[in-house]
């Protein structure tokens, strides 16, 4: 029965039957596009390098396209589903199939406390067909607030991957690029996954993205780093120094300009030209200015 269900969940007609029988509808703001290609799903699992003692986190399980396949390979799956209709349906299906190692948490991952997750086990990996609407925010939050998660693997829209892995000088290089790369190595495992591999088909091309925590720790408070990076990119037309002066606690514009000039020998340099390492070094000096 479980094996049969694992095949059915990749069938768009079966998904439509579920939607109709339970009066469920797909909500655009939740970014609900179910992966319906079994081969691609299998490769997502392979890239995650699953082990039988792993505890996994999944965001947006939907009808369980990945969930049940994950549960066959690991110790525990903790799946967070924002759509209450789908979380109730999936919980019933888990009971029907007698699966003991899947826990469904109904709620918004971006609003849940890490304690809600770890009450059911401490996940080492996050594996998902990410809802497009929250993908970047979910990845950043996972890296910043779930230090026990060492690896993130899943399908994301191509533009998300481009922003996550962008390098200095790239048009997609932004604050979120720096925040992600300061904590993880970013790698695109497969690119150009066409929309027809999803139901309903999105209007964008997807990729399989893999992030591996780099293991480094910042020598200052993470929140200060986040505020500094966001302020640095707040206006791309302005210089780094001018943008930094909008950050709370940095009212001494001349002191900021002196720091920027000392570090980069160019008081007019812009944030998009700084590497992640340079942002890290700059943060040490900014921390002293804020403390002073």
C-alpha positions as CSV (number, residue, x, y, z in Angstrom):
1,X,0.0,0.0,0.0
2,X,2.8,2.4,0.9
3,X,4.7,1.6,-2.3
4,X,1.6,2.1,-4.3
5,X,1.1,5.5,-2.7
6,X,4.7,6.6,-3.4
7,X,3.9,6.1,-7.1
8,X,0.5,7.8,-7.0
9,X,1.7,11.1,-5.5
10,X,3.7,11.8,-8.7
11,X,0.5,11.5,-10.8
12,X,-1.2,14.9,-11.5
13,X,-4.6,13.2,-11.9
14,X,-4.3,11.7,-8.4
15,X,-3.4,15.1,-7.0
16,X,-6.4,16.6,-8.6
17,X,-8.6,13.8,-7.1
18,X,-7.2,14.7,-3.7
19,X,-7.9,18.4,-4.2
20,X,-11.5,17.7,-5.3
21,X,-12.3,15.0,-2.7
22,X,-11.2,17.2,0.2
23,X,-12.3,20.6,-1.3
24,X,-8.7,21.8,-1.2
25,X,-7.3,24.5,-3.4
26,X,-3.8,25.6,-4.2
27,X,-2.9,28.9,-2.7
28,X,-0.6,31.1,-4.9
29,X,0.9,32.9,-1.8
30,X,2.1,29.6,-0.4
31,X,4.0,28.8,-3.6
32,X,2.5,25.3,-3.9
33,X,4.0,23.5,-6.9
34,X,4.3,19.8,-6.3
35,X,7.2,17.9,-7.9
36,X,5.7,15.1,-10.1
37,X,8.9,13.7,-11.6
38,X,10.0,10.6,-9.7
39,X,13.4,10.5,-11.2
40,X,14.2,14.1,-10.1
41,X,12.8,13.4,-6.7
42,X,15.1,10.4,-6.4
43,X,18.1,12.5,-7.4
44,X,17.2,15.1,-4.7
45,X,17.3,12.3,-2.1
46,X,20.6,11.0,-3.5
47,X,22.3,14.4,-3.3
48,X,21.2,14.6,0.4
49,X,23.4,11.5,1.1
50,X,20.8,10.1,3.5
51,X,21.7,7.7,6.3
52,X,19.4,5.5,8.4
53,X,20.0,7.4,11.6
54,X,19.4,10.8,10.1
55,X,16.7,13.1,11.4
56,X,15.4,15.4,8.7
57,X,13.4,18.6,8.4
58,X,11.1,19.1,5.4
59,X,9.3,22.4,4.6
60,X,6.2,22.3,2.5
61,X,5.5,18.5,2.2
62,X,2.2,19.1,0.4
63,X,0.8,15.6,-0.2
64,X,4.0,13.9,0.7
65,X,5.8,13.6,-2.6
66,X,9.2,13.5,-0.9
67,X,8.0,12.8,2.7
68,X,7.3,9.0,2.4
69,X,10.4,8.3,0.4
70,X,12.5,10.2,2.9
71,X,10.9,8.3,5.8
72,X,11.9,5.0,4.2
73,X,15.6,6.0,4.4
74,X,16.0,7.8,7.7
75,X,15.1,7.6,11.4
76,X,12.7,10.6,11.5
77,X,11.1,13.2,9.2
78,X,9.8,16.4,10.7
79,X,7.6,18.1,8.1
80,X,6.2,21.7,8.4
81,X,3.1,22.4,6.4
82,X,1.6,25.9,6.4
83,X,-1.7,24.8,4.6
84,X,-3.9,23.3,7.3
85,X,-5.9,21.4,4.8
86,X,-2.9,19.6,3.5
87,X,-1.4,19.0,7.0
88,X,-4.7,17.3,8.1
89,X,-4.9,15.2,5.0
90,X,-1.2,14.2,5.2
91,X,-1.6,13.3,8.9
92,X,-4.5,11.0,8.1
93,X,-2.5,9.4,5.3
94,X,0.4,8.8,7.6
95,X,-1.9,7.1,10.1
96,X,-3.5,5.0,7.3
97,X,-0.1,3.8,6.2
98,X,1.1,3.2,9.8
99,X,4.2,5.4,9.5
100,X,5.7,6.0,12.9
101,X,8.7,8.1,11.9
102,X,6.9,11.1,10.3
103,X,5.7,14.1,12.3
104,X,3.6,16.8,10.7
105,X,3.7,20.3,12.2
106,X,1.0,22.6,11.0
107,X,2.2,26.1,10.8
108,X,4.4,28.7,9.1
109,X,8.1,27.7,9.3
110,X,9.1,31.4,9.3
111,X,7.1,32.0,12.5
112,X,7.7,28.7,14.3
113,X,10.3,28.7,17.1
114,X,13.2,26.2,16.7
115,X,11.9,24.6,19.9
116,X,8.7,23.5,18.1
117,X,10.9,21.6,15.7
118,X,13.4,20.1,18.1
119,X,10.6,18.8,20.4
120,X,10.4,16.0,17.9
121,X,14.1,15.5,17.3
122,X,17.1,17.5,16.3
123,X,17.4,17.5,12.5
124,X,20.8,17.4,10.8
125,X,19.5,18.0,7.3
126,X,16.8,20.0,5.5
127,X,15.4,18.3,2.4
128,X,12.5,19.9,0.5
129,X,10.8,20.8,-2.7
130,X,10.8,24.3,-1.4
131,X,7.7,26.5,-1.7
132,X,8.9,29.3,-4.0
133,X,7.2,32.0,-2.0
134,X,9.4,31.5,1.2
135,X,12.4,29.7,-0.2
136,X,15.1,32.3,0.4
137,X,13.8,33.4,3.8
138,X,13.5,29.8,4.9
139,X,17.1,29.0,3.9
140,X,18.5,32.0,5.7
141,X,16.5,31.3,8.8
142,X,17.6,27.7,8.8
143,X,21.2,28.7,8.5
144,X,21.0,31.4,11.2
145,X,18.7,29.8,13.7
146,X,19.2,26.1,13.3
147,X,23.0,25.6,13.7
148,X,22.5,21.9,14.1
149,X,21.4,21.6,10.4
150,X,24.6,21.0,8.4
151,X,23.1,20.5,4.9
152,X,20.2,21.8,2.9
153,X,19.1,20.1,-0.4
154,X,16.1,20.8,-2.5
155,X,14.5,22.1,-5.6
156,X,14.3,25.9,-5.9
157,X,13.6,28.3,-8.7
158,X,16.7,29.2,-10.7
159,X,16.6,32.9,-9.7
160,X,16.8,31.9,-6.1
161,X,19.9,29.8,-6.7
162,X,21.5,32.6,-8.7
163,X,21.0,35.0,-5.8
164,X,22.2,32.5,-3.2
165,X,25.4,31.8,-5.1
166,X,26.1,35.2,-6.7
167,X,29.7,36.5,-6.5
168,X,30.9,40.1,-6.0
169,X,30.2,42.2,-9.0
170,X,27.3,40.0,-10.3
171,X,24.0,41.7,-10.8
172,X,22.4,39.1,-8.4
173,X,24.9,39.7,-5.6
174,X,23.0,41.1,-2.7
175,X,22.7,41.1,1.1
176,X,21.1,37.6,1.0
177,X,24.1,36.3,-1.0
178,X,26.4,37.5,1.7
179,X,24.3,36.2,4.6
180,X,24.0,32.7,3.0
181,X,27.6,32.4,1.9
182,X,28.9,33.6,5.3
183,X,27.5,30.3,6.7
184,X,27.4,27.8,3.9
185,X,29.0,26.7,0.6
186,X,26.5,27.0,-2.2
187,X,26.4,24.5,-5.1
188,X,23.9,23.9,-7.9
189,X,23.7,20.2,-8.4
190,X,21.3,20.3,-11.5
191,X,20.1,23.2,-13.5
192,X,17.4,23.8,-16.0
193,X,14.6,21.6,-14.5
194,X,11.6,22.6,-16.7
195,X,8.2,23.7,-15.3
196,X,6.4,20.5,-16.6
197,X,8.1,18.5,-13.8
198,X,5.8,20.2,-11.3
199,X,2.0,20.4,-10.7
200,X,0.8,23.0,-11.4
201,X,3.6,24.0,-13.7
202,X,5.2,27.2,-12.5
203,X,6.3,30.0,-14.8
204,X,9.9,29.6,-13.9
205,X,12.8,27.1,-14.4
206,X,14.0,25.3,-11.3
207,X,17.3,23.8,-10.1
208,X,18.5,21.4,-7.4
209,X,20.4,23.4,-4.8
210,X,22.8,22.0,-2.2
211,X,24.1,24.1,0.7
212,X,26.7,22.7,3.1
213,X,27.4,24.5,6.3
214,X,31.0,25.9,6.2
215,X,31.6,25.4,9.9
216,X,33.0,28.8,10.4
217,X,31.8,31.0,13.3
218,X,31.6,34.7,13.3
219,X,33.7,36.5,16.0
220,X,30.8,38.9,16.7
221,X,27.1,38.9,17.2
222,X,25.2,37.5,14.2
223,X,22.5,40.2,14.4
224,X,25.1,42.9,14.1
225,X,26.4,41.3,10.9
226,X,22.9,40.9,9.5
227,X,22.1,44.6,10.2
228,X,25.5,45.7,8.7
229,X,25.1,43.7,5.5
230,X,21.5,44.8,5.0
231,X,22.4,48.5,5.5
232,X,25.4,48.1,3.1
233,X,23.0,47.1,0.3
234,X,20.1,49.4,1.2
235,X,20.7,51.7,-1.7
236,X,22.8,50.2,-4.6
237,X,23.4,53.7,-6.0
238,X,25.1,54.9,-2.8
239,X,28.6,54.2,-1.5
240,X,29.2,51.6,1.2
241,X,30.1,54.3,3.7
242,X,26.9,56.3,3.0
243,X,24.7,53.2,3.3
244,X,26.4,52.2,6.6
245,X,25.6,55.5,8.1
246,X,21.9,54.5,8.0
247,X,22.6,51.7,10.4
248,X,21.4,52.3,13.9
249,X,24.4,53.3,16.1
250,X,26.6,54.6,13.3
251,X,25.8,58.3,13.4
252,X,29.5,59.4,13.1
253,X,29.8,59.6,9.3
254,X,33.4,60.6,9.4
255,X,34.4,57.6,11.5
256,X,32.6,55.3,9.1
257,X,34.4,56.9,6.1
258,X,37.7,56.5,7.9
259,X,37.1,52.8,8.5
260,X,36.0,52.2,4.9
261,X,39.0,54.1,3.5
262,X,41.4,52.2,5.8
263,X,40.1,48.8,4.8
264,X,39.5,49.3,1.0
265,X,41.6,52.4,0.1
266,X,38.5,53.7,-1.6
267,X,35.9,55.7,0.4
268,X,33.5,55.5,-2.6
269,X,33.5,51.7,-2.9
270,X,30.1,50.0,-3.1
271,X,28.8,47.0,-1.2
272,X,28.5,44.9,-4.4
273,X,32.2,44.8,-4.8
274,X,33.0,43.4,-1.3
275,X,33.6,39.6,-0.8
276,X,32.0,37.7,2.0
277,X,35.4,37.6,3.7
278,X,35.7,41.4,3.4
279,X,32.3,41.9,5.0
280,X,33.4,39.7,7.9
281,X,36.5,41.7,8.5
282,X,34.6,45.0,8.1
283,X,32.1,43.8,10.8
284,X,34.8,43.7,13.4
285,X,35.5,47.4,12.9
286,X,31.9,48.3,12.7
287,X,31.2,46.5,16.0
288,X,33.8,48.7,17.7
289,X,32.2,51.8,16.3
290,X,28.7,50.7,17.5
291,X,30.1,49.8,20.9
292,X,31.9,53.1,21.2
